[in-house]
Amino acid sequence: MSLGNTTQHHPYHRLYEATSVPALLEVPPLEYLAVDGEGDPQDSKLFAAAIETLYAAATAVAAASGGPRPGDADHGPSPLEGLWWSTDPDLNLHSGDPACWRDRTSWRWTLLLRQRHAVDAATLAAARAELTGDCPTPEAAAAVSALGARTLREGLCVQVLHEGPIENEPATVGALHRHLDAQGLVPAGRHHEIYLVPSHTAPPSRLRTVLRQPVRRRGR
């Protein structure tokens, strides 16, 4: 299943375009369905359940909204996205240190699925109630319970494309943050990943991930 649609017909296609050269862009406020979790995503049953919950919830929200509104573009499904950080003060995910990718027990994450419009409380509650009746595992129930809606306001960002296995991502992260330093920019938000070709749909060699970092000018 294709989770990404980055063609020129996508209303936000520029937000999903990236190359191996870091680029500066302005990201408008965007609406998402979200599930928060923690721990190593490769060992976490909650992580897998969160992905399933987001797509099921998006289907329920779309059905409840009655389809596209006037002026909406038919842009297909949005790619899965994730915010990442750590509760360990000695672990800097911005550093590009490969050691950060070896022990991920202190990692925290928010999985995201972008929506055309803000999801109101009543629609979210209805989607959660619908999904609650079909939870085959405790992890699925936990993911549905954690389901929420939020607006992400990142503003000025730098993003770069990482191709290949997640285990090789620290090198790309390191290059991204060296670019920030050279341009007089500093991180101003959480590490953000956009899975154009996510790990549950393709072999590691074919993965394509946009790495996005909200920034501000140094000294501001």
C-alpha positions in Angstrom: 0.0 0.0 0.0 1.3 3.4 -0.9 1.2 5.8 2.1 2.8 8.8 0.4 1.6 11.0 -2.4 4.1 13.7 -3.3 3.1 14.6 -6.8 2.5 18.1 -8.0 -1.2 17.6 -7.5 -0.8 17.3 -3.7 -1.8 20.6 -2.1 1.2 20.4 0.3 3.6 18.6 -2.1 6.5 20.9 -1.4 6.4 19.9 2.3 7.1 16.3 1.2 9.9 17.1 -1.2 13.5 16.7 -0.1 16.9 15.8 -1.4 20.2 14.8 0.1 21.0 18.5 0.4 19.3 20.2 3.4 16.8 22.9 2.5 15.0 25.6 4.4 11.3 25.9 4.1 8.3 27.4 6.0 5.8 24.9 7.2 2.2 26.2 7.8 0.1 25.0 10.7 -1.1 21.4 10.0 -3.8 19.3 11.5 -3.1 15.7 12.6 -4.5 12.6 14.3 -1.8 11.5 16.8 -0.9 8.7 19.1 1.8 9.1 21.8 4.1 6.2 22.9 7.5 5.4 24.3 10.3 2.9 23.9 12.1 1.2 21.0 9.8 1.2 18.0 11.3 -2.0 16.7 10.4 -3.9 19.9 7.2 -2.1 20.7 3.8 -3.8 20.0 2.2 -0.4 20.9 4.1 1.2 18.0 2.7 -1.2 15.5 -0.8 -0.8 17.0 -0.5 3.0 16.9 0.0 2.8 13.1 -3.0 0.6 12.6 -5.1 2.9 14.9 -4.2 6.1 13.0 -5.2 4.7 9.6 -8.4 3.2 11.0 -9.2 6.5 12.8 -8.6 8.4 9.6 -11.1 6.2 7.8 -13.7 6.8 10.5 -13.1 10.6 10.6 -13.4 10.8 6.8 -16.7 8.8 6.9 -18.0 11.0 9.6 -17.1 14.2 7.8 -19.1 13.2 4.7 -16.2 13.3 2.3 -14.2 16.3 0.9 -15.5 19.8 1.4 -15.8 22.3 -1.5 -12.3 23.4 -2.5 -10.6 20.3 -1.1 -8.0 18.7 -3.4 -8.2 14.9 -3.9 -4.7 14.2 -2.7 -5.0 10.6 -1.5 -3.6 9.3 1.7 -1.0 11.2 3.6 2.3 9.6 4.7 2.8 8.4 8.2 4.9 10.9 10.3 6.6 10.8 13.7 8.1 13.2 16.3 11.0 11.8 18.3 12.7 12.8 21.5 14.3 11.3 24.6 13.7 11.6 28.4 17.4 10.9 29.0 19.2 14.3 29.5 22.5 12.7 28.3 21.0 11.5 25.1 21.0 14.1 22.3 19.0 12.8 19.2 20.2 15.9 17.4 23.9 14.9 17.6 23.8 12.1 15.0 25.6 9.9 17.4 25.0 6.3 16.4 24.9 5.3 20.1 21.6 7.1 20.3 20.1 4.6 17.9 21.4 1.5 19.8 19.6 1.9 23.1 16.2 3.4 22.5 14.5 2.5 25.8 14.3 6.2 26.7 12.9 7.3 23.4 9.5 9.0 23.3 7.5 9.3 20.1 4.3 10.7 18.6 3.0 9.1 15.4 1.0 11.4 13.2 -1.3 11.2 10.2 -2.2 14.6 8.6 -5.8 15.5 8.1 -7.4 18.0 5.7 -9.1 19.8 8.5 -9.0 20.0 12.3 -10.8 17.0 13.9 -13.3 18.3 16.5 -13.8 16.7 19.9 -17.1 15.0 18.9 -15.7 13.4 15.8 -12.7 12.2 17.6 -14.8 10.7 20.4 -17.0 9.0 17.9 -13.9 7.5 16.1 -12.4 6.4 19.4 -15.7 4.7 20.4 -15.9 2.9 17.0 -12.4 1.6 17.3 -12.7 0.6 21.0 -15.2 -2.1 20.0 -12.6 -3.8 17.8 -9.4 -4.0 19.9 -7.9 -7.5 19.6 -4.9 -6.9 21.9 -4.1 -4.7 25.0 -1.7 -2.7 22.8 -4.5 -1.9 20.3 -6.7 -0.8 23.2 -3.9 1.4 24.5 -3.3 3.0 21.1 -7.0 3.8 20.8 -7.1 5.3 24.3 -4.0 7.4 23.4 -5.6 8.6 20.1 -5.8 12.4 19.9 -6.0 15.3 17.5 -3.5 18.2 17.4 -2.3 21.2 15.4 1.4 21.2 14.6 2.9 24.7 14.3 6.5 24.2 13.2 7.1 27.3 11.1 10.7 27.7 9.8 12.3 24.2 9.2 15.2 22.5 7.5 14.6 19.1 5.9 16.7 16.5 4.1 16.0 13.1 2.6 17.4 10.0 4.2 17.4 6.9 1.9 18.0 3.4 3.2 17.9 1.7 6.6 16.9 3.5 9.8 20.2 2.2 11.3 22.1 4.5 8.9 20.0 7.5 9.8 22.5 9.0 12.4 24.8 10.0 9.6 22.1 12.0 7.8 21.0 13.6 11.1 24.5 14.6 11.8 24.9 16.2 8.4 21.6 18.0 8.9 22.7 19.6 12.1 26.1 20.5 10.8 24.2 22.4 8.1 22.2 24.2 10.8 25.3 25.2 12.6 26.9 26.5 9.4 23.8 28.5 8.6 23.5 30.1 12.0 20.4 28.1 12.9 19.5 26.1 16.0 16.9 23.5 16.7 13.5 24.9 17.9 11.4 21.7 18.1 11.4 18.0 18.0 13.0 15.8 15.4 10.4 15.1 12.8 10.3 12.2 10.4 8.0 11.7 7.3 7.9 8.2 6.0 7.5 8.4 2.3 8.3 4.7 2.1 7.8 3.4 5.6 9.6 0.4 7.1 6.4 -1.8 7.4 5.9 -1.6 3.6 9.3 -2.2 2.0 12.8 -3.7 2.6 15.4 -1.4 4.4 17.2 -0.6 1.2 14.1 1.1 -0.3 13.1 3.2 2.6 12.8 7.0 2.0 12.4 9.3 5.0 12.2 13.0 5.1 14.0 14.3 8.2 12.6 17.7 9.3 13.9 20.0 12.0 12.1 23.1 13.2 14.7 25.9 13.6 15.2 29.5 14.6 18.0 31.9 13.9 20.8 31.8 16.4 20.5 34.6 19.0 16.8 35.0 18.6 
